[in-house]
Amino acid sequence: MTFEFSQLDSRLQQALTGLQHQQPTPIQQQAIPAVLSGADVMAGAQTGTGKTAAFALPLLQRLLSADAIQAAAPLLRVLILTPTRELAQQVYNNVCQYAAFTDLRIELAYGGVSLNPQLQALQQGCDILVATPGRLLDLMFKRAIDPSSLQALVLDEADRMLDMGFSDELKKILQRLPQQRQTLLFSATFGSDIFALSKRLLNEPVLVEVDARNSAASTVEQHVYVVDSERKRELVSYLIGSKNWHQVLVFVKTKQGADALAGEMCKDGLVTKAIHGDKSQGARERVLEEFRNGETRVLVATDVAARGIDIASLNTVINYDLPYIAEDYIHRIGRTGRAGQHGQAITLMSLGEEYLLEEIEAILDQRLPQQWLPGFEPDLTREIPQQRKNSRSAQKRRAKQRAHGKTAGNRRR
């Protein structure tokens, strides 16, 4: 099925022309007609392929085509839920760009900032609300929004919402929404939990998948270096300096690890900043802006904070720590190689972490060849810590428990 942007409302076409969006991407070609038809949709595609436009454009088209609702203020008709502040901001900015030449009112709500300005903005009403689950519940409890007029619900990055422990929040939200609505579920990865969620939320959905399920972009070159854990920082600084890389995104597992690594890399002469859930929203936005404009050379991030980072020219992603949740690997490396551009993903693995790499290879359905970098060869004679000698199943169980425990505290951010 093909679809041309020329089929959209002239006001949307005008915005797309200004953004230099001339032809729809594969996910947009398949998803836009399905959303326009009013069907529920479950769509998966790699990050950087235009998923936001794939649901935003047809929903905007449906709002513009509907009879105008006569009310003192706009009534909430579209709700878009995202797992993180950064992704909420990114989606909000994109929707505002697409709707720039319309009279539709779009609002944004997320935690980590004062609730009062958001309450005041919503008093004027809105057609579309982009929100994180925790802040949306705050607004619902204060009766700041009336969901009775809702026509469409979008769950963006639904898999991450479940990973971050938003299941309870989603249940509370869904209880307050009209049963008769269009529901769209978009994500880069599909696991069994997502399919279980889709069976509860979606009614005879159209399944849209433009790539092999849970696959990495072919434009991303992947490398795995085996190195002793205490030499990871040294290797990262060496690679960035010797290769003269700029705008490098480095992933770690914990907030404390992000701050510590950023501090050490600054000592190596690399302008490095950290971003994670404990930083205020203002601080996170400043760090991201400095990274985008080149003032900061290296950005160290946790998985929670990195969702929503969208930098078109980002060429290099480094997995300093292997993720506990294998699907996060796909989201991490999806920060590079976007929109068909070339990118590279470097993963550092220490002895005893092989089971984490095997989990990643299992969901990718491909082997990631391991290599040694001259001068940074691992010491094969060293004793692996006792906790790493336990069975693989026990390691995985504890790892995932730790991952969920660390993210639970960020759920309402």
N, C-alpha and C positions, 0 to 999 in steps of 0.2 A: 504494500500500500504506500502510495506517495502522498505527500502533502506539501503545499507551497504556502509560504507566509502571505502571499497575495490573497489568500482566502480569508484572511483576518480582517477585522474592522480597520478602516483607513487610519484611525488614530493610533492603533497598535502598529500598523505598518510604518507610520511616520516615526514612531519611537525606534523601531527596529532599524530603519534606515539610518537614523542618527547614530545608532550603536554599531553600524556596519555589519548587522546580521542579515545576510542575503539569502542563505539557504539553510533549511532545518537540518540538524544533525540526525543520525539514525534513530536515537531515542525519541527525538521530537517528531520525526516522521511517523513513528508507530504510536506514540502515546497521545499526541494532540487529537487525532480523529476519535480515539477511544474516549478521551475525556469530554470532547465536544458532544459525543452521543449521549452523555449522561450516565454511562456505565461506571461501576466501580472498577478501579484499575490497580493492579499490583505490578510495579515496574522496577526493573533492575538494570543498572548500567554502571560502567566504571566512572569514577569521579572525574570531573573535568569534561564531561561529554554533553552538558547542557540539560541536566535533569530539572533544574529550577524552571527554565523556560518551558520545559515539556509539560509541567502542570500549571504554571502561572498564566501562560498565554491563553490556553483554552478556557480557563476559569474566568479570566478577564473578559474574554469574548462572550461567554455566557452571561456575565453580569451586564455587559453593554447591550446585549441582544434582548434581555428581559425587559418587561414593562417597568418603567420607573416607579419606585415605591414612594408613595406620597407620605412623608413623615417629617416631623420637626427636625429630625437628625437622621443620618444614614443608619440603617439597621445592619447588624452583623450578619453577613451572608457566607463568608468564607473564613475558615480558621485554619491556619498553618502552624503545626507544632514542630519544633526542632529541639534536639537534646542540649544544645549549648548556646551561650550568649553570642559567641562569634558567628555561628551558623545562622542564628536568628537575624543578626545584623546584616549578614551577607544576603540572605533571602529577601529581607525587607528592602535593602537597597536595590536589588534586581527588580523586584515587583514594582517599586516606585519608578524605576527607569522605564519599564514597559508601559506603565499607566500614566506617564508624564503628560500626555495630551488629553487625558480624560478628567472627569470631575470626581472620580472614585476616590474615597478617603481610605487611606491605609495607615495603620498604627502598629507600633512595635512594643512588646512588653517582655522584659526578662528580669531576673533577680540580680542581686549584687549592687543595685542602685536604689535610690529612693523611690518608694511607691507613689508618692503624692503627684509628681508630674505626669505619671502614666494615668492615674485616676482622673486628673484634670483633662488630659487629652481625650480620654474615652467618654467624658461627659458630652463631648460634641458628637459622639457616635462615630462609627466607621463601617465601611463595607467589608474590609479585609483586615484581619488581625493576625500578625505573626508573633508567636509567643513560645516561651519555654514552659514545660508542664507545671513546675512549682509556682512560678509567678502567675500563670493563668488561674490556678486554684486560689491564690491570694485574691485575685480580682473577682473570682466567682463568689467567694465567701463574703466579700464586701458588696456584692450585687452591683459591681461596676459594669458588667456586661450582661446582656440578655441573649442567651443562645437560642431562644425559641424560633428565631427567623433563619437559623443557620441552614444553608443549602449544601455546603460542601466542607468536608474535613480532609486535610492533608497531613499525613505523618511522614515527615522528611527525615531520612536517616533513622528509620524505625528500629533497625537492629541495634544501633548505638543507644537508643532510649532504653531498650531492654537490658543491655549490658550495664548501663549506669544505674539500674535499679528503679526505673520509672514505672514498673508494672502497676503498683498500687495507685500512683498518681493518675495513670491512664484510665484505670477502672473508675476512679472517682469522677474524672472529667467526662467519660463516656456516659455515665449515669445521668448527667445533666444535659446531654445533647439530644436533639430530636432523633427518633428512630428512623424517620424518613429523611435520608440525606444521601449525597454522593460521597463515597470514601475512597481516597487515593493513598496508596502506600508506596513510597519511593525509597530505594536504598541501593547501595553499591554491592551489598552482600546479602544472600538469602540463606538462613540456617533453618533448622527444624522449628526453633522457637518463633521465627517470623511466619512460617507457614501455619503454625498453630494459631498465632494472632490473627492472621488473615482469615482463617475459617470463622473466627468469632466476629470479625468486624465487617468483612466484605460479603456482598451478595452477588454470587455468580460473576466474579471479577474477570476482567480481561487481563491475561498475563502477558507482559511485555518484557522480553529479554533480548537485547541486541548483541550481547557477548556471551561467551561460555560462562556459566554461573560461577561466581566467586573467583573470577579471573583477574589477573593483573594486566594493565595496559601493555600492548606490544611495543609501545614507544618508550617503555622504561627498561633500561639495561640494569640487570640485577647482579650484584656481586656479594659474596660472603667471605669475610676474612676471619680466620681463626687466630685469636690473640689472647694472651694472658689478661685476666680481668683488670689487673692493676696497671696495664699498659694501654688500655683502651683510649684514655684521654690523650696520651702521648701520640698514639696513632692517628686519632682524629685531627689533632693540631698539625701533625706532619702532612697529612693528606691535603688539608685545606691550604696550608702554606705553600707546599711544593707544587701543587697543581694550580695555585692561584685562583681557587674557587671563591666566588662571592655569592651572597644570599644562600647560605646553607642552612637547612632545617634539620636539627638533631633531635631524635626522640629518646626519652628516658622513661622509666617506669614510675618514678615518684617525684613529688614536689620538692622534697629535700634534695634529691639527686639532681634535679634541674638547677637549683640555686648553686649547689656545690660545683657542678660541672661548669656552669657559666663563670663562676669566680675563678676557677683554675685556668680556663681558656683565656680569660682576660690577662692573666699573668703571663700567658704564652704570647701576648701581643695581638690577640684577635679580639676585636670589639664584639662582645657576646652579651646577650640579654636572655633572661629566662621568662617563660610565661606559663602560668598554671592557675588552678582554681582558687588559691589563697590570695592572689593579687586582686586588687579592686578593679572594677570595670574600666575606670579611667586609666589606670596603670597599664592594663592589658591593651587598651586601644593605642596608647602612646608607644608601647613596645612594638606593636604590629606596624604602626605608621613608620617608625624609625627603620624597621626591617624592610618595609616596602620601598622606601626612598633611598636605601643604601647606607644610611648612617650606621646601622648595625649590620655586621657581616654575618654573624652566626646567631640563630635563634634556637634556644634549647626549650623543648616543649614536652608536656605530658600529653597523653592521648586525648584526654577530656578537653584541654585548652586548644588543641590543634584542629579540632573539627571546625570548619568554616574558614580556615586560612586559605585564601584563594589568591595566589600570586602567579600570574601567567608566565613570567619569565624564570620561575624557580626551576633550576636545573638539577639540584642535588639534594637528596634526602639521605640521612644517615641514621640507621637504627643502632644507637649506642647500646641500648638494652633490647633484647628480644621481647616482644609483647607476650604477656600471659595468655591473652585471648588471640588465637591465630588469625581471626578475621580482621583484627586491627592492623595486621601487616598490610593488607590490601588497601585499607584507608590511608595508612601512613604513606606508602609509596605513591598513592594516587594524588598526593600533593604536587608531584612533578609529572612531566610527560603529559600535561593537560592540553586539550584542544589540538591533539595531533603533534605537539612538539616533542622533541627528544628530551629524555631525562635519565638520570641514573640513581639507583638506590643501593647504598652501601650498608651491609649488615655486619656487625661485629659479634662474634660468638666465642665464648670461652669454653674450656673443657668442662663437661658436666651440664652444658646447656643444649646438648644435641636434641633432647626430646622436644624442646620448644621449636627448633627448626623443623623437626619431623612433622609436627602438627601443622606448620605452615605449608610444608610441601604436600601434605595430604589434601588440604583444601584447594591448593593451586593445581594439584594433580601433575606436578612436575618436580624434578630434582633441581636444587640450587647448588651447583658445584662449589665446594669449599676450596680455599686457597690460602697460602701463606704469603705474606708480604716480606720480602727480604729485609732483614734487620729487626723484624717484629715476630719472628717465629715463636710459637708457643713452646713452653718447657714441658715436654711430654713425661719427664721424670718426676714432676711434682705430684704430691698427693692431693687428690680431689677431696674437698671437705666432706665430712661424713654425711651431712644432710643430702649431698648430691649422689650418694651411693644407694639411696633408697630406691624402691621400685619406681618405674616410670609412672604407673597409675597413681601412686601416692604423691609423687611430685606434681603431677598435673592437677590433682585434686586440691592440694594446698595452694598451688599457684593461682588457680582460679578463685579460690576463697579469698586469698589476699587481694587479688585484683578487684573483686566485688566489694571487699571491705574498704579499700582505699577510695573507690569511686562513690560509695554510698554517701559520704559526707558532702559530695558536690551536687547531689540530686536537685536541690532547689536553687542552684545557681544558674 
